Structures are given as C-alpha cells and as structure tokens.
C-alpha cells in the first residue's frame, strides 16, 4: 500500500467514523478494533476496516448505517478524493451471521491512475464489563469501549476465532499496558460466557507454539505492510515478528494465567 493510497484510506475512514459518531445512527455504537486504536490511541498499525460494538438489533442498525453513508459519505469522498463509490449491506457468506452485520463501502477511480478501495464497516458484539466511555479526536466525540474491555477483546478474539489473526497478536503487544490487575479474572468470566473453556484455550495456545514460525512470518508481513515505517524499523531491530509473538505468548501464560498444556 503506497503512502498516498494509505492516506486516502485513512482519510475515508476518519470521514465515515466522524459522520457516524455525530449522527443519530451512531447512538450507542461503540467504536472498537484496530481503527479505534489508530484514531483514538495513536496506534502505529493501520487498519483497513471500521468495527463497532453493538448490543441491539443488528439488522436495523445496519440499515441506518447504509442510509447515512450513502447520503453523506459518498458525496464527501467524491469532493475530497475524487473517488466514486457505493455503500451496501454485505451479501453472501459475509451476511450469514445473525450476530455480525457488515456494511461494504467501495470507492473507485478511473482514468490515468485507476484504483479501487473497499472499507468494510462491521457491527459485532464484544463482552464488556465496563460502561462505555467517550474519547475525542479533532473535536468529535466518539463512544467506545473502555481500554480494559478493548484489550481483553483482543485476547478473546485470539482464542475464539476459527483461525488465529496475527493482527490481534500485534495489537496485544502494542497495548499490553491496558491490562488491569484483575484482567485474568475478567477474561475467565468473559470466556466462560462464550463457552470457551480451558481445554479449548490450551489447544489454541499449543497451536500457536507449534506454528510459531508461520505466525512470526505473518507478523513480519503485518509489520512491513501495516505499521508506520519508523516504528516498523524499531520493531525489526528488536526482533520483529518473533519478538512480538514470544512477548505475547509469555503475557498470555504468565500475566494473564491462561491455561497452556503441561510443559508449554
């Protein structure tokens, strides 16, 4: 992703998130995920989507977001960046989940420099023990999950996804200071409610250990492609993906006291 293209993607993300935050459609929507970290916590990792925690009816909220972005975002992106675009609810496999709803925003440019950008806006639900909080950026007020619920959601994603997403490992590394003294207990409560038991956690931990080389290689690719250049250089100097992975594995086992197999 070129720097210019990356700036365009991030500019569109900021436009969309700001419009949602300032609209009735954004009432009670909590900004979460990688873009939340980027926008509100100055994360060095970029993100290609926008995620929200929503504990109400996902279908009606999806429609509200589609209507808002069609009417407000598309003309503003055309004016600022010269991209035409479409906004639609996801169809096919992306629409199969009753609990996760996705709004697909796609932008395209023809001519001498043709391009196409797709930025999914996902409505999901994460376990939260704290009340939502508000954070500000450039004068806009954003409702979001607490820092503790955010970082704990990354641990839950690591153990609850069908496959490991290495971006969760990198975010855990970057924001490990957000864990609370009682995060180990809080995580056990949350994982139990999701029916993720000690055996499943031990299996996932063992899988990460046994596939350490592959996960470290994927982390190196994320560091190269999604992390700001100066920070990426420092991470590589300190050991790159292998260092990040080993730090997070130790964090999960020792500080959070999540179960691993005997001898792991």
C-alpha positions in Angstrom: 0.0 0.0 0.0 1.6 3.3 -1.1 1.8 6.2 1.3 -0.6 8.3 -0.8 -3.1 5.4 -1.0 -2.8 4.7 2.7 -3.5 8.3 3.5 -6.6 8.2 1.3 -7.9 5.1 3.0 -7.3 6.6 6.4 -8.9 9.8 5.3 -12.1 8.0 4.2 -12.1 6.0 7.5 -12.0 9.2 9.5 -14.8 10.8 7.5 -17.0 7.7 7.9 -16.3 7.3 11.6 -16.8 11.0 12.3 -20.2 11.0 10.4 -21.4 8.0 12.3 -20.3 9.5 15.7 -22.1 12.7 15.0 -25.3 11.1 13.7 -28.4 9.6 15.4 -27.4 6.4 13.6 -24.3 6.3 15.8 -26.3 6.4 19.1 -24.9 3.7 21.5 -22.5 2.4 18.8 -19.1 1.9 20.4 -16.0 2.2 18.1 -13.7 -0.8 18.6 -11.0 -2.7 16.8 -7.8 -1.7 15.0 -9.1 1.6 13.6 -10.3 2.6 17.1 -6.7 2.1 18.3 -5.4 4.1 15.3 -7.8 7.0 15.7 -8.1 7.4 19.5 -4.9 5.8 20.8 -2.5 6.8 18.1 -1.6 3.2 17.2 1.3 2.7 14.8 -0.7 0.0 13.0 -3.1 1.0 10.2 -6.4 -0.9 9.7 -8.5 -1.5 6.6 -11.9 -1.7 8.2 -14.1 0.0 10.9 -15.5 -2.0 13.7 -18.3 -1.2 16.2 -19.7 -2.9 19.3 -23.5 -3.0 19.1 -25.8 -4.9 21.5 -29.1 -4.1 19.8 -30.9 -5.3 16.7 -28.1 -5.6 14.1 -30.3 -5.6 11.1 -32.0 -2.2 11.8 -28.6 -0.6 12.8 -27.0 -1.9 9.6 -29.8 -0.2 7.5 -29.3 3.1 9.4 -25.5 3.0 8.7 -26.1 2.2 5.0 -28.6 5.1 4.6 -26.2 7.5 6.4 -23.1 6.6 4.5 -24.9 6.6 1.1 -26.3 10.1 1.7 -23.4 11.7 3.5 -20.1 9.8 2.9 -20.3 9.2 -0.9 -20.6 12.8 -2.0 -17.9 13.9 0.5 -15.4 11.3 -0.7 -16.1 12.4 -4.3 -15.5 16.0 -3.4 -12.3 15.4 -1.3 -10.6 12.5 -3.0 -12.2 12.2 -6.5 -13.5 8.7 -5.9 -17.0 7.5 -6.9 -18.4 4.9 -4.6 -21.1 2.5 -3.4 -22.5 1.6 0.0 -24.4 -1.6 0.5 -25.2 -4.3 3.1 -22.9 -7.3 2.7 -24.4 -10.3 0.9 -23.3 -13.9 0.5 -21.1 -15.6 3.2 -20.4 -12.2 4.8 -24.1 -11.8 5.6 -24.6 -15.3 7.1 -24.0 -14.4 10.7 -27.0 -13.3 12.7 -24.8 -11.5 15.2 -22.3 -9.8 12.8 -23.5 -7.4 10.1 -21.2 -5.8 7.6 -21.7 -2.6 5.5 -19.5 -2.7 2.4 -18.2 0.7 1.3 -16.4 0.6 -2.0 -14.7 3.5 -3.8 -13.2 3.6 -7.3 -11.3 5.9 -9.6 -10.8 5.6 -13.3 -8.5 7.4 -15.7 -4.7 7.5 -15.6 -4.5 6.1 -12.1 -7.3 3.7 -11.7 -7.9 2.4 -8.2 -10.5 0.6 -6.0 -10.7 0.8 -2.2 -13.0 -1.3 -0.1 -13.6 -0.4 3.6 -16.0 -2.8 5.5 -17.9 -1.3 8.4 -18.7 -4.2 10.8 -21.3 -4.4 13.5 -20.4 -7.0 16.1 -20.6 -7.6 19.9 -17.8 -8.0 22.3 -18.1 -8.9 26.0 -17.9 -5.7 28.1 -17.7 -5.4 31.9 -17.3 -1.7 31.9 -19.6 1.1 30.9 -18.8 2.7 27.5 -16.5 5.8 27.6 -16.2 8.8 25.4 -13.0 9.9 23.7 -12.4 12.9 21.5 -10.4 13.4 18.3 -10.3 16.7 16.4 -13.3 17.9 18.3 -15.5 14.9 17.6 -16.8 12.8 20.5 -16.6 9.0 20.0 -18.3 6.5 22.1 -16.0 3.5 22.6 -15.4 0.5 24.9 -13.0 1.0 27.8 -9.3 0.4 27.3 -9.6 -2.8 29.5 -12.6 -4.2 27.5 -10.7 -3.3 24.3 -7.5 -5.2 25.1 -9.4 -8.1 26.6 -11.4 -8.4 23.4 -8.2 -8.9 21.6 -7.4 -11.9 23.8 -10.9 -13.3 23.3 -10.5 -12.9 19.6 -7.2 -14.8 19.7 -8.9 -17.8 21.4 -12.4 -17.6 19.9 -11.7 -17.1 16.2 -11.7 -20.1 13.9 -8.2 -19.2 12.8 -5.6 -17.0 14.5 -5.4 -13.5 13.1 -1.9 -12.2 13.7 -3.1 -8.6 13.8 -4.7 -9.5 17.2 -1.2 -10.6 18.4 0.4 -7.3 17.3 -2.4 -5.2 19.0 -1.9 -7.2 22.2 1.8 -6.4 22.0 1.2 -2.7 21.3 -1.4 -2.1 24.0 -0.4 -4.6 26.7 -0.2 -1.8 29.3 -4.0 -1.6 29.1 -4.5 -4.8 31.1 -5.8 -4.3 34.6 -4.7 -6.0 37.8 -7.8 -8.2 37.6 -7.8 -8.8 33.8 -7.1 -12.5 34.3 -10.3 -12.9 36.3 -12.2 -10.7 34.0 -11.1 -12.8 31.0 -12.1 -16.1 32.6 -15.6 -14.7 33.2 -15.9 -13.4 29.6 -14.5 -16.6 28.0 -16.8 -18.8 30.1 -19.9 -16.9 28.9 -18.7 -17.6 25.4 -18.3 -21.3 26.2 -14.6 -21.1 25.6 -13.2 -23.5 28.2 -9.7 -24.3 29.5 -9.3 -27.2 27.0 -10.0 -25.0 24.0 -7.7 -22.3 25.3 -4.9 -24.8 25.9 -5.4 -26.2 22.4 -5.1 -22.7 20.8 -2.1 -21.9 22.9 -0.4 -25.1 21.9 -1.3 -24.4 18.2 0.4 -21.0 18.4 3.5 -22.6 19.9 3.7 -25.4 17.3 3.1 -23.0 14.4 5.4 -20.3 15.9 7.5 -19.9 12.6 4.4 -19.3 10.5 2.8 -16.9 13.0 6.1 -15.0 13.3 6.4 -14.7 9.5 2.8 -13.4 9.2 3.6 -10.8 11.9 6.7 -9.7 9.9 4.4 -9.1 6.9 2.0 -7.1 9.0 4.9 -5.0 10.4 6.1 -4.4 6.9 2.7 -3.6 5.4 0.6 -2.0 8.2 2.9 -0.4 10.7 4.3 3.2 10.3 7.8 3.0 8.9 9.8 4.4 11.8 8.1 2.1 14.3 8.4 -0.9 12.0 12.2 -0.3 11.7 12.5 -0.3 15.5 10.4 -3.5 15.8 12.6 -5.3 13.3 15.7 -4.1 15.1 14.3 -5.6 18.4 13.5 -9.0 16.8 10.4 -8.4 14.6 7.6 -10.9 14.5 9.4 -13.5 16.6 9.9 -11.0 19.4 6.3 -9.8 19.2 5.0 -13.4 19.3 7.2 -14.5 22.2 6.2 -11.5 24.2 2.5 -12.1 23.7 2.8 -15.8 24.4 4.6 -15.1 27.7 2.0 -12.4 28.5 -0.9 -14.9 28.0 0.7 -17.6 30.1 2.3 -15.7 32.9 0.5 -12.4 33.5 -3.0 -13.5 32.4 -2.6 -17.1 33.7 -4.5 -18.5 30.8 -4.1 -22.3 30.5 -1.4 -23.9 28.4 -0.6 -27.5 28.1 1.7 -29.0 30.6 5.3 -28.2 29.7 4.3 -25.3 27.3 
